[in-house]
Amino acid sequence: MSAFAFFGALELGLVYGLVALGVYLTFRVLDFPDLSVDGSFPMGAAVAATAIVAGINPWLATGMAIVAGAMTGWVTAFLAVRCGILHLLASILTMIAAFSINIRIMGRPNVALLGEETILTPFESIGDPMLIRPLVVGILVLLAAVFIIRLLNSDFGLGLRATGVNARMVRAQGGSTSFYTYFGLALSNGFVGFAGALFAQTNSFADVTSGVGTIVVGLAAVILGQTLIPGRKIWVAVTAVIVGSVLYRLAVAFALSSGMFGLQASDLNLVTAVLVAVALIAPKMKAKYKAKQKLQQARTGKEVA
């Protein structure tokens, strides 16, 4: 794998690290299966790209993308909490609606950002853009990770985590599980919208189909990361999902660029499915292996006695 492909995969892995943080919040913290990230990701890209082309400051455009993503998550929460729609179905309805809204925002299926100033433009003159761009994106992801860690370790974060574990207990203590759900989904999709904005600015385009499979990539990052770096502490889990996102992208880039097993660029979804399947199977195999070892040790102890 060439240096260009490596740093490109590293940059993309860091961008999707924000998606992994969002998916971690919904699936692991809130226990809410949220598929609306497939809509909030391209929405963030669409809002940021349209705003930048219109002459708006790239940082402000990125902020607008975060707000747009958060609103997407809020709609999902509204459908689930207020309207009583099944969580999974509520997120699917939001994802479907977001597709049409994204086209409305851009006015066409895609918007090009070639030649436009982005949040990365001022930093590219410092050194080699191939090195600087992943560094800048990495700093932004690091700041987002620190925010998540501090939030989840706070008293408010404790209520957020408790909502996903035992909502009845939270209500019994006088907490509002509805508010935590609204906040958690808005924050999660805000991060995904942020990722979409960075994706558009790093790749110089926004496309209405760029969100297809985003939830799978996010889940792959979360599962792979927490399989390789297990731990119950918040900072360990947050670090794991970001590392999982980067490793996932590097693995895909290596598999496709090396021509391993005759793979081509069109086999991206196949590689994704295989990696996710391996990440899901690995913990079960590990548990079985440990159980087998304990059984053998128990038998050996009995024979010695």
C-alpha positions in Angstrom: 0.0 0.0 0.0 1.4 3.4 -1.0 2.0 6.3 1.4 -0.8 8.2 -0.4 -3.3 5.4 0.1 -2.2 4.9 3.7 -2.6 8.5 4.7 -5.8 8.7 2.7 -7.2 5.8 4.6 -6.0 7.2 7.9 -7.8 10.5 7.2 -11.0 8.8 6.2 -10.8 6.5 9.3 -10.5 9.6 11.5 -13.5 11.2 9.8 -15.5 8.1 10.4 -14.3 8.0 13.9 -16.8 10.8 14.6 -19.5 8.5 13.1 -18.3 5.7 15.4 -18.6 8.1 18.4 -22.2 8.8 17.4 -23.0 5.1 16.9 -21.4 4.3 20.3 -23.7 6.9 22.0 -26.9 5.4 20.5 -26.1 1.6 20.4 -23.9 1.2 23.4 -25.0 4.1 25.8 -28.7 4.6 25.0 -29.4 1.1 23.6 -31.2 2.8 20.8 -30.8 1.2 17.3 -30.6 4.3 15.2 -30.3 4.0 11.4 -30.9 7.7 10.8 -27.1 8.2 10.6 -27.4 7.1 7.0 -29.4 10.3 6.5 -27.6 12.7 8.9 -24.2 12.0 7.4 -25.0 13.2 3.9 -27.1 16.0 5.4 -24.0 17.3 7.2 -22.1 17.1 3.9 -24.9 18.7 2.0 -25.3 21.6 4.4 -21.6 22.3 4.7 -21.0 22.1 0.9 -23.9 24.3 0.0 -23.0 26.9 2.6 -19.3 27.0 1.5 -20.3 27.4 -2.2 -22.6 30.2 -1.1 -19.6 32.0 0.4 -20.2 31.2 4.1 -17.1 30.8 6.3 -16.1 27.0 6.4 -16.2 26.9 10.2 -19.6 28.4 10.3 -20.7 26.0 7.6 -19.4 23.1 9.6 -21.3 24.4 12.6 -24.5 24.5 10.5 -23.9 20.9 9.5 -23.6 19.8 13.1 -26.9 21.5 13.9 -28.6 19.9 10.8 -27.4 16.5 11.9 -28.6 17.1 15.5 -32.0 18.1 14.2 -32.2 14.8 12.2 -31.5 12.9 15.5 -34.1 15.0 17.3 -36.8 14.0 14.7 -36.0 10.4 15.2 -36.3 10.8 19.0 -39.6 12.7 18.5 -41.1 9.9 16.4 -39.9 7.3 18.9 -40.7 9.1 22.2 -43.6 11.3 21.4 -45.3 9.3 18.7 -44.6 5.9 20.1 -43.1 4.5 16.9 -40.8 1.6 17.2 -37.2 2.8 17.5 -35.9 1.1 14.5 -38.8 2.1 12.3 -38.6 5.7 13.5 -34.9 5.9 12.5 -35.7 4.3 9.1 -38.5 6.9 8.4 -36.1 9.7 9.3 -33.4 8.3 7.0 -35.8 8.0 4.1 -37.1 11.5 4.5 -33.5 12.9 4.8 -32.7 11.6 1.3 -35.2 14.0 -0.3 -34.3 16.8 2.1 -30.7 16.5 1.2 -31.5 16.9 -2.5 -33.6 20.0 -1.6 -30.7 21.5 0.3 -28.2 21.0 -2.5 -30.6 21.6 -5.4 -29.1 18.7 -7.2 -27.7 15.2 -6.3 -24.2 16.5 -5.6 -22.1 19.6 -5.1 -18.4 20.0 -5.9 -16.0 21.9 -3.6 -13.0 22.0 -5.9 -11.3 25.3 -5.5 -13.4 26.3 -2.5 -11.9 27.3 0.8 -12.4 24.7 3.6 -11.4 24.4 7.2 -8.3 22.6 6.0 -7.2 25.2 3.5 -5.3 27.5 6.0 -3.3 24.5 7.4 -2.3 23.0 4.1 0.4 25.7 3.6 2.2 24.7 6.8 3.6 21.5 5.3 2.8 18.5 3.1 -1.0 18.4 2.8 -0.9 14.6 2.8 0.4 14.7 6.4 -1.3 17.9 7.6 -4.8 17.0 6.7 -5.0 13.8 8.8 -3.3 15.7 11.7 -6.0 18.5 11.6 -8.8 16.0 11.4 -7.2 13.9 14.2 -7.1 17.0 16.5 -10.8 17.7 15.8 -11.7 14.0 16.6 -9.6 14.2 19.7 -11.5 17.2 20.9 -14.8 15.4 20.2 -13.6 12.4 22.1 -12.5 14.4 25.2 -16.0 16.1 25.1 -17.7 12.7 25.1 -15.5 11.3 27.9 -16.1 14.3 30.1 -19.9 14.3 29.4 -20.4 10.6 30.1 -18.3 10.9 33.3 -20.5 13.8 34.6 -23.7 13.5 36.7 -25.7 14.2 33.5 -23.8 11.5 31.7 -24.6 9.1 34.4 -28.3 9.7 33.8 -27.7 9.3 30.1 -26.0 5.9 30.6 -28.6 4.8 33.1 -31.3 5.5 30.5 -29.8 2.8 28.2 -29.3 0.3 31.0 -32.5 0.7 33.1 -34.9 3.4 32.0 -37.5 2.3 34.6 -35.0 3.0 37.4 -34.2 6.5 36.0 -37.9 7.3 36.0 -38.3 6.0 39.5 -35.5 8.4 40.6 -37.3 11.4 39.0 -35.2 11.5 35.9 -36.6 12.2 32.4 -35.7 9.4 30.1 -37.5 11.2 27.2 -35.1 14.2 27.6 -32.0 11.9 27.8 -33.2 10.2 24.6 -33.8 13.5 22.8 -30.4 14.8 23.9 -28.5 11.5 23.1 -29.9 11.1 19.6 -29.4 14.8 18.8 -25.8 14.7 20.1 -25.1 11.4 18.2 -26.4 12.6 14.9 -24.7 16.0 15.5 -21.4 14.1 15.5 -22.4 12.2 12.4 -23.3 15.5 10.7 -19.9 16.9 11.7 -18.3 13.8 10.1 -20.3 14.4 6.9 -19.1 18.0 6.8 -15.5 16.9 7.2 -16.0 14.2 4.6 -17.3 16.8 2.1 -14.4 19.1 2.7 -11.7 16.5 2.7 -13.0 14.9 -0.5 -14.1 18.1 -2.2 -17.7 17.0 -2.9 -21.0 16.2 -1.3 -23.2 13.6 -2.7 -26.7 12.5 -1.7 -25.7 8.8 -1.7 -22.6 9.3 0.4 -24.5 8.1 3.5 -25.3 4.6 2.2 -23.8 2.1 4.5 -22.7 4.7 7.1 -24.4 2.8 10.0 -22.6 -0.4 9.0 -19.2 1.4 9.0 -20.0 2.9 12.4 -21.0 -0.5 13.8 -17.9 -2.1 12.4 -15.7 0.5 14.0 -17.5 0.1 17.4 -17.5 -3.7 17.4 -13.9 -4.1 16.0 -12.5 -1.5 18.4 -14.2 -2.9 21.5 -13.1 -6.4 20.5 -9.5 -5.4 20.2 -9.5 -3.0 23.1 -12.0 -4.4 25.7 -12.6 -2.3 28.8 -15.5 -0.9 30.9 -14.1 2.5 31.5 -15.5 5.3 29.3 -12.2 6.6 28.0 -11.1 3.1 27.0 -14.4 2.5 25.1 -14.2 5.9 23.4 -10.6 5.3 22.4 -11.5 1.9 21.2 -14.2 3.0 18.8 -11.9 5.6 17.2 -9.0 3.1 16.9 -11.5 0.6 15.4 -12.6 3.1 12.8 -9.0 3.8 11.7 -8.1 0.1 11.7 -11.2 -0.7 9.7 -10.3 1.8 7.0 -6.7 0.7 6.9 -7.7 -2.9 6.6 -10.1 -2.1 3.8 -7.5 0.0 2.0 -4.9 -2.7 2.3 -7.3 -5.4 1.1 -8.4 -3.4 -2.0 -5.0 -1.9 -2.9 -3.0 -5.1 -2.6 -5.4 -7.1 -4.8 -5.6 -9.7 -2.0 -7.8 -12.6 -3.1 -8.5 -10.8 -6.3 -10.5 -8.0 -4.6 -11.4 -4.9 -6.5 -12.8 -1.4 -5.5 -16.3 -2.7 -6.3 -15.9 -5.3 -3.5 -15.9 -2.7 -0.8 -19.3 -3.8 0.6 -18.1 -7.5 0.6 -15.0 -6.6 2.6 -17.1 -4.5 5.0 -19.5 -7.4 5.6 -16.6 -9.9 6.2 -14.8 -7.6 8.6 -18.1 -6.9 10.6 -18.8 -10.7 10.7 -15.3 -11.4 12.0 -15.6 -8.7 14.6 -18.9 -10.2 15.8 -17.6 -13.8 15.8 -14.3 -13.0 17.5 -15.7 -12.3 21.0 -17.8 -15.4 21.0 -14.8 -17.6 19.9 -12.7 -15.9 22.6 -15.3 -16.6 25.3 -15.6 -20.3 24.2 -11.8 -20.7 24.3 -11.7 -19.3 27.8 -14.5 -21.5 28.9 -12.8 -24.5 27.4 -9.5 -23.6 29.2 -11.3 -23.2 32.6 -13.0 -26.6 32.1 -9.6 -28.3 31.3 -8.1 -26.6 34.4 -10.9 -27.9 36.5 -10.5 -31.4 35.2 -6.8 -31.3 35.7 -7.2 -30.1 39.3 -9.6 -33.0 40.1 -7.2 -35.6 38.6 -4.4 -34.2 40.7 -6.5 -34.2 43.9 
